[in-house]
Amino acid sequence: MIKRNSYFLLSFLIAFSFLLACEGEQAKENKVKPTKELTQEELFEMNKRLMNEERSRIEHFVKRNRWPVKSTGTGLKYWVYDTTQGAAIKEKDIVKVRYNILLLTGDTCYKRWSEPEEFKVDYDDVESGLHEGIKYMKKGEKARLILPPHLAHGLIGDMNKIPMNATLIYDLQVIDE
C-alpha cells in the first residue's frame, strides 16, 4: 500500500511539475516585449514623410480633376468656381454655409447642402481649414476647399464618418442673406 501511494504521489508530483513548466513557458510568451521608444527626431521625420505622401496624393487628385486651385502656406488648396460681387468674408463674421464633405476617393462623408449651418469665422468649433478657406470667399460664392488632415480632423478623424488622417474636400457655398 505504501509503495502504491508512493507511485501515486510521485506521478502526481511529476504531472504537477509539468503543468507548472508549461504555464511558465506560456507566461514568457505572453509577456509584452518592450518596443523601442522613438526619439523626437524620428517622430518628426515620420510625420514629415506622412505629410509629403499626403501632399502627393492631393496634387495627383488636383491634376487628375484639372482643378485650377490656389495654395496657401498652410497646405490649404481652394478654388472659387462661382464668383459674386458679395461682401468679403472676414474674421468675426457670422456666415451661413451649405456644403458637402468628400474624401479624395470621392466618397461622401456629409451632405449639408439642404441643411445650411452657421458659424462665427475664426471663433466657432469647425475645422481650422474651413475658417481659413472661407476668408478667401465672398457672400454668395461657391468654392471647393481641399483640407489636408492637419487642417481638418487630424489623426483620429471625427470618430464617425471621417476616417483617421483624412484629407477633406468641401464643396461649399456661402449663403448671401
N, C-alpha and C positions, 0 to 999 in steps of 0.2 A: 504494500500500500504506500509506504514511504517512497519507494522507487517510482511508483506511478505518479505520485504527487510531485516528485522532483522533475520528472519529464514534463508534466503539465506546467509547472512553474517555469522551467527552462524554456519551453515552447512559448509560453506567454511573454516572457522577457524578450525573447528574440523577435517575436511579432511586434511587440511594443517598440522596440528599438528601431525596427524597420519603418514603422509608422512615423516615429519622430524624425528619422533621417529623411524620409520623403517630404515631410512637412517643412523641414529645414531647407531643402532644395527649392521647393515651391516658394517659400518666403524670400529666398535670394532672388528668384526670377521676378517676383512681384515688386521688388524694391525699385523705386524710381531712380534712374541714373541721373546725376546732376548734368544739366546742359551747360554748355559754355555760355557765359554771360557776354552779351555783345557790348562793345565799347561805344562811346558816343560817336566816334568816327565811323565805326562800322554801321551804326544805325543811320547816320547822316548819309553815307554812301548808298545804303539800301533804299532809303527814301528818295534820294536823288535819281536813282535808277528807275524806280517805280514812276516818278513824275515824268521822266523822259519817255518811258514807254507809253504813258497815257497821253502825253503831248503828241507823240507819233500817231496814235490811234485817232486823235481829234483831227490832226492835219489830214490824215487819209480820208476821214469822213467828209471834211470840208471840200477837198479836191474831188472826191467821188460825186458829191452832190452839187458841185460848182456854185457854192455859196460865196458871194463877194463880202466876206466878213472883215471886220476891223478887229484888231487885237489890242488889248490893254496890257500894261506892265504886270498885272496880277495873274494873267492867264485867261481872263475872260475874253470870249470872242462874241461879237454881236453883228447883226445885220438888220437895219431898219428897212423893211421891204415895202412899207406903205407909209409914206410921209404925209404930214399935215402942216398947217401953219399954227397949230395949237401952242399953248404956253409950254415952255420948257419945264421939265421936272427938276426940282431941287430938294436939298435937304429940308426935312420937317414938313414937306408937302404930304397931305393925305391923298393917296391915289387909290383908285378903284381899277382893278385889272381882271381880265379874263385870260385864261391860259390853259394850255395842255402841257404836261411834262412827259417827255420821252427819253429813252435811253439811246445810246449810239446805235444800238441794234435795230431801232425803230419801234421797239415795244413801248406801249403807252403805260405810264405809271399812274397818272392822274389826269382827269378831264374836268376842268373848271371853266370851260368856255360859256356854258349856260348858267353857271352859278358864280358870278364875279365876287372877288374878295377885295377887301380894303386893308391898307396898312399905311403906317407913317414911315416915310423914307428915312433911312439910317437909324431908326429907333425901334421898330417893331421886330418881333421874333420871326423873321423869314431869312432865307439863305443870304449870306453876305454878297454873293454874286448877283442876286436879284436886286439888292439895294444899289450895287454899283451899276449894273446894266440899265436900270430904269432911268438913271440920270443922264443917259445918252439919248433919251426919247422925249417926245413932246406929247401932250394930251391928244388922244385920238389915233396915235400911230400904232403900227403893228411891227413887231420885230421878232427875231429869233436870237436867243441868247444861248451860248454854249458855256456851261459852268463846269470846270474841272472839279474833281472831288473836294479839293480844299476850299472851294467857294460854294459848295453845295452841302451835302450831308456827311462829308468826310469818310473816315474809315468804317464807321458802323452803319451807314445808311440811315433810313428813318425807322428801321425795325418794323416796317410794314411792306410797302410796295417798292421802295427804292433800295436796291441791294447795296452791300458794303462797297466802298471805294468806287462809286458810280459817277460817271460824267453825265450831266443832265442837259437836255435841250428844252428850253422854254419857248414855246410858240405863244406869243404874248401880245395883248392889246391893252393900251391904257385907255380907259373909257373917259371920254370928254363930257363932263357934267357941269 
